[in-house]
Amino acid sequence: MSITKSAFRSLISLSGLLTLLACLPVFGLVWTALQGNNEIWDHLIRFVIPATLIDTFMLLFGVGFLTILIGTGSAWIVTAYQFRGRSILDWALLLPLAVPTYIIAYSYIDILHPIGPVQSLLRDGLGLDMQQLWFPNIRSVWGGIFLLSFVLYPYVYLSTRAMFLMQSASLIEVARSLGLNPNKVLLKVAIPLARPAIAVGTSLVLMETINDIGATEFLGINTLTLSIYSTWINQSDLASAAQIAIFMLMFITFLVLIERLGRQKQRYMNSAQRSRLMPARHITGRKALLLFGLGMIPVVIGFVIPFCHLIVESYKRIQYAGFSDSLLEASVNTLSLASVATFFTILIGFLIVSSARFSQNIWFSRIASLGYAIPGTVLAIGLMLSLGAIDHAIADFLEFKLGISTGLLLLGTSGILIYAYTVRFLAISIGSIESGYNRIHGVLDDAARNLGQNKRGILWRVHFPLLAPAILSAALLVFVDAMKELPATLLLRPINMETLATQLYAEASRGAYEDGAIAALLIVLVGLIPVILLARMGKTNR
């Protein structure tokens, strides 16, 4: 049975409709921002945005600078040198990826609290009371820069490590033959060649930083994202929140353009390199121990300390109160929402990319991928506005035309949350499936056609089996990201519905850090799954 032209057009039309639905929050955001009160906007411009901009740019600059140092330095250590323990560092440096930003803030606030373990031990050891001991305040912009950098540096590490591995051995050997020591080789040869990869990783770090709402609120940092949240929740002013969100979206667009430019340059440079990889220098003795110690510092700060703290606090909590019913309910809600969202995200991504493959039109996939660049808070406002208008229109039509009172059908339900997850993480699905398609040569399509297969047969009998690993990887990443998503979940969840992320946020907001330890530990344990997958993929690729 051959697939007809009308069926093929239907696939293209469906992809276009799905892309339009993915962009719906942005349309709603722009429309509402244009309807906002100018007087309120003037107030925001004069008194709210300047202060938040200062904190936001300080945080972004500090996190960007420190993640470049940590990520690039770690990538160079495990690429340029061969020493005992390097194979451990190779995958251990990815472990902080399993710790969401709000969990590392949550953990260190508890650890470094005036009555926490660190300050208590210092006071006991030095014989001082609470007023006599001075200790840096982690709840500050500088504390945020420190903590976020040690949990987000793997984005820079991954992209830069890949670029270092691809750098031609001849370039490094020529530099060494000219008398450059290893430090000068790094600064004058390796880093200039790796700048596109560093830019890609740093732009992802900055997008994650500006999307954060939990860590910044815990640490008392007044960012643009937090201003959007407070304007909406505390002042009940959606239009003003939308105006701040548009301002923020413009900045995010700028970061996306930098990331895209970096990828284009990276592809060019990769194609220009010779196949022989950069050689690693063999190091032994104290230097090897020093390199291993330097490499382990970000792992210990970004993963080991918070993870061990969560285990201890979770054990104490379970010993004292057991595994509460509310936590069990939050776990079920989290798993259910993440599973359903993963199914739709993968299905929609597969349809969009497959239609692009057959039509040679990549615009749908590119436009639909923009959701990942939209912070969760901005996305939540856009969905609330656009779906709210649709919801009210449907309810009014049913009530006045048919006499049926349904109330709101979309807002305040799990459906809008699944919609938000799908839009937010569709880029992961599309990117992974596109990567899988890049490995399927067009010759296979031609061979299948010669054997009598139509486009539908090629799609399901050739493409889908070959795409299975990419689809599985994408599903895993989407599932974990949906589990730990906080901003959109916090704003769009139904009343009296909690997930692990929102329950942790609620407990930390009340100052009951020990009560949120189990939820935090469960999120981290699930977050380890994609980290293990990334480590295995890295070994396979090398």
NORMO-V819758 format. One record per pair of residues at least 24 apart in sequence whose ideal C-beta (glycine too) atoms are under 7 Angstrom apart, sorted by the first residue. I is the first residue (numbers start at 1). J is the second residue. Records with the same first field share a line. If there is no record, write none. Layout:
I: J / J
//
This chain:
2: 454
3: 454 / 455 / 456
8: 358 / 455
11: 355
12: 355 / 359
14: 351
15: 351 / 352 / 355 / 364
16: 364
18: 348 / 351 / 352 / 368
19: 352 / 364 / 367 / 368
22: 368 / 371 / 423 / 426
23: 367
24: 386
25: 379 / 382 / 383 / 386 / 423
26: 382
27: 386
28: 382 / 385 / 386 / 389
29: 242 / 245 / 246 / 378 / 381 / 382 / 385
30: 246
32: 238 / 239 / 242 / 385
33: 239 / 242 / 243 / 246
35: 239
36: 239 / 240 / 242 / 243
37: 239
40: 237 / 240
41: 240 / 243
44: 240 / 243 / 244
48: 227
49: 244
51: 222
52: 222 / 223 / 224 / 227
55: 141 / 221 / 222 / 223
56: 210 / 223 / 224
58: 141
59: 141 / 144 / 145 / 209 / 221 / 223
60: 206 / 209 / 210
62: 145
63: 145 / 148 / 149 / 152 / 205 / 209
64: 202 / 205 / 206
66: 145 / 149
67: 149 / 152 / 153 / 156 / 202 / 205
68: 156 / 198 / 202
70: 149 / 153 / 298
71: 153 / 156 / 157 / 160 / 201
72: 156 / 160 / 191 / 198
74: 157 / 295 / 298
75: 157 / 160 / 161 / 164
76: 164 / 186 / 190
77: 291 / 294 / 295
78: 161 / 295
79: 161 / 164 / 165 / 278 / 280
80: 182 / 280 / 281
81: 280 / 281 / 283 / 291
82: 280 / 281 / 282 / 283
83: 283 / 284 / 288 / 291 / 292
84: 288
85: 292
89: 292 / 295 / 296
91: 535
92: 299
93: 154 / 157 / 295 / 298 / 299
94: 154 / 531 / 534 / 535
95: 299 / 303 / 531
96: 150 / 151 / 154 / 298 / 302 / 303
97: 154 / 531
98: 303 / 524 / 527 / 528 / 531
99: 151 / 302 / 303 / 306 / 524 / 527
100: 484 / 523
101: 148 / 151 / 208 / 212 / 214 / 215
102: 212 / 214 / 215 / 218 / 486 / 505
103: 306 / 520 / 523 / 524
104: 147 / 151 / 302 / 306
105: 147 / 214 / 215 / 218 / 219
106: 218 / 504 / 508 / 513 / 516 / 520
107: 306 / 309 / 310
108: 138 / 147 / 306
109: 138 / 139 / 218 / 513
110: 309 / 513
111: 309
112: 138
138: 219
139: 219 / 220
140: 219 / 220
141: 221
143: 219
144: 215 / 216 / 219 / 221
147: 215
148: 209 / 215
150: 298 / 301 / 302
151: 302
152: 205 / 208 / 209
153: 298
155: 201 / 204 / 205
156: 198 / 201 / 202 / 205
158: 201
159: 197 / 200 / 201
160: 194 / 197 / 198 / 201
162: 197
163: 194 / 197 / 266
164: 190 / 194 / 278
165: 277 / 278 / 542
166: 270 / 273
167: 193 / 273 / 278
168: 273 / 274 / 276
169: 276 / 277 / 278 / 279
170: 274
172: 278 / 279
193: 269
196: 262 / 265 / 266 / 269
197: 266
199: 258 / 262
200: 259 / 262 / 263 / 266
203: 255 / 258 / 259 / 262
204: 259
206: 255
207: 252 / 255 / 373
210: 252 / 375
211: 375 / 376 / 487
213: 377 / 486 / 487
214: 486 / 505
218: 508
224: 248
225: 375 / 377
228: 377 / 378 / 381
229: 377
232: 381
238: 381 / 385
241: 381
242: 381 / 385
245: 378 / 381
248: 375 / 378
249: 374 / 378
252: 373 / 374 / 375
256: 373
307: 524
310: 517 / 520 / 521 / 524
311: 521
313: 514 / 517
314: 517 / 518 / 521
316: 514
317: 514 / 515 / 517 / 518
318: 518
326: 498
327: 503 / 518 / 519
330: 498 / 499 / 500 / 503 / 519
331: 500 / 522
333: 497 / 498 / 499
334: 483 / 499 / 500
337: 414 / 417 / 418 / 482 / 499
338: 479 / 482 / 483
339: 479
340: 418
341: 418 / 421 / 422 / 482
342: 475 / 478 / 479 / 482
344: 418 / 422
345: 421 / 422 / 425 / 426 / 429 / 478
346: 429 / 471 / 474 / 475 / 478
348: 422 / 426
349: 426 / 429 / 430 / 433 / 474
350: 433 / 471
352: 430
353: 430 / 433 / 434 / 437
354: 459 / 463
357: 437
358: 455
365: 430 / 434
368: 426 / 430
369: 426 / 427 / 430 / 431
371: 423 / 424 / 426 / 427
372: 424 / 425 / 427 / 428
375: 487
376: 424 / 485 / 487 / 488
377: 487 / 491
379: 420 / 423 / 424 / 488
380: 420 / 487 / 488 / 491 / 492
383: 416 / 419 / 420 / 492
384: 411
387: 411 / 416
412: 494 / 495
413: 494
414: 494
416: 492
417: 489 / 492 / 493
420: 488 / 492
421: 482 / 485
424: 485 / 488
425: 478 / 481 / 482
428: 474 / 477 / 478 / 481
429: 474 / 478
432: 470 / 473 / 474
433: 467 / 470 / 471 / 474
435: 470
436: 467 / 470
437: 467
440: 466
473: 533
476: 529 / 530 / 533
477: 530
480: 526 / 527 / 529 / 530
483: 523 / 526
484: 523 / 527
//
